[in-house]
Amino acid sequence: MFDIIIVGAGTAGMSAAIYARRSGKSVLMLEKTSYGGQIISTPEVVNYPGIKNISGFDFATGLYEQALALDADLSYTHVIGIQKGCPEDPEGFTVLTSTEELSCRAVILATGAKNRPLGLQGEQDLIGSGISYCATCDGGFYRKKVVAVNGGGNTALEDAMYLSNLCNHVYLIHRRDTFRGEAALSEALAAKENVTFILNSEITALIPTYGSDIPGTNIRRTTLSSIFIRNRVTGEETALNVDGLFIAIGQMPDNTAFSSLVNIDEKGYIIAGENCLTNVPGIFAAGDCRTKEVRQLTTAAADGAVSATAACAYIDRNGR
Amino acid sequence: MAVITVTAENFEEEVLNSKVPVLVDFWASWCGYCRMLAPLVEQVSEEVTDAKFCKLDTDNDPDLADKYDVNSLPTLLVFKNGELVDRSIGFVQKDQIAALVK
């Protein structure tokens, strides 16, 4: 039986592990894919206090090594639910994974958030074949090509700006007539000759090209060839030929496995304040997965400290 | 077996002319998930002896990435008898890497 099971080994989860281990509690982190979370894909972190410049990979690996050096355990598995009570303690919790049932005294949910997909047919199959959620990661492969960016916030504007310096043409598609992102950015984009705004519009379909042979191979490949765009004012639908589509319509959490136990808001975030307390005593929420105003590396790390301290106090208070 | 570095110069010899299946790890130094994947490919290369494992820096050889339609990193391509037979996009665990060359 573990004192604390942490679901998710991103910045919040690993920070929580460090604090909990330093308080002498046994800790198991459960992670679905790889440690590090979203920050892994960030080439450069330049806003973490005390660190001038570090790659997301180096930052995450530093946290990982720090947590493991303190004897926190990490297991790669998929958590499918949590139940109140465990064989060793009726007040504890059972964490259900795809392969086993694990007992603990307190749970910290640090499941993070992921890029929000458009939810269109074929989208998942086209990831890496025309669809991308990270312009700074994949933009280099669309040099001198024609791409579209979908979204109206700062990320979409920054992506469009980044891509406009590489690509022949960038279409910026947004469902409203004004951008949520900074005016200075949208004005700079409007001044660029190779950027076209398509406003009041949404993408309704992704059209792949089937069976485009890769020279010298026997693979027939499916790649994005065009998108359908519907004007929300006129209802008119048009096709647009693009080599790539960069989707920047925000983040979404994935907390459905816990929704029968903890309260979740309409967007899927776990309802918890700055104290990281959920509606269930003994279950805490940390980082991007909870309701909060600012989702940054620093706030994720801060939540790790707050949730671990609260979880340790909860265990001590209950004399277990 | 260690992971062999391939470039445009030795791609044909090491990959296309290979008698055994070849897994090529398309990566770049700025790609975080590539750096997470590399040690796993290294480990699999030690355990799977009937295949060859290579890595290709897409910043050095963008033309090869383009030729094989690599639009996202990391991408693992599998070649058999000089032909591309499989691909995997994004970070994957060790057992999935091994399964690609089975």
Boltz contact constraints between the chains, C-beta under 6 A:
constraints:
  - contact:
      token1: [A, 34]
      token2: [B, 36]
      max_distance: 6.0
  - contact:
      token1: [A, 34]
      token2: [B, 91]
      max_distance: 6.0
  - contact:
      token1: [A, 40]
      token2: [B, 32]
      max_distance: 6.0
  - contact:
      token1: [A, 40]
      token2: [B, 33]
      max_distance: 6.0
  - contact:
      token1: [A, 41]
      token2: [B, 32]
      max_distance: 6.0
  - contact:
      token1: [A, 43]
      token2: [B, 30]
      max_distance: 6.0
  - contact:
      token1: [A, 56]
      token2: [B, 32]
      max_distance: 6.0
  - contact:
      token1: [A, 57]
      token2: [B, 32]
      max_distance: 6.0
  - contact:
      token1: [A, 57]
      token2: [B, 35]
      max_distance: 6.0
  - contact:
      token1: [A, 128]
      token2: [B, 71]
      max_distance: 6.0
  - contact:
      token1: [A, 128]
      token2: [B, 72]
      max_distance: 6.0
  - contact:
      token1: [A, 128]
      token2: [B, 89]
      max_distance: 6.0
  - contact:
      token1: [A, 138]
      token2: [B, 72]
      max_distance: 6.0
  - contact:
      token1: [A, 141]
      token2: [B, 71]
      max_distance: 6.0
  - contact:
      token1: [A, 214]
      token2: [B, 69]
      max_distance: 6.0
  - contact:
      token1: [A, 217]
      token2: [B, 83]
      max_distance: 6.0
  - contact:
      token1: [A, 217]
      token2: [B, 84]
      max_distance: 6.0
  - contact:
      token1: [A, 218]
      token2: [B, 83]
      max_distance: 6.0
  - contact:
      token1: [A, 219]
      token2: [B, 84]
      max_distance: 6.0
  - contact:
      token1: [A, 221]
      token2: [B, 69]
      max_distance: 6.0
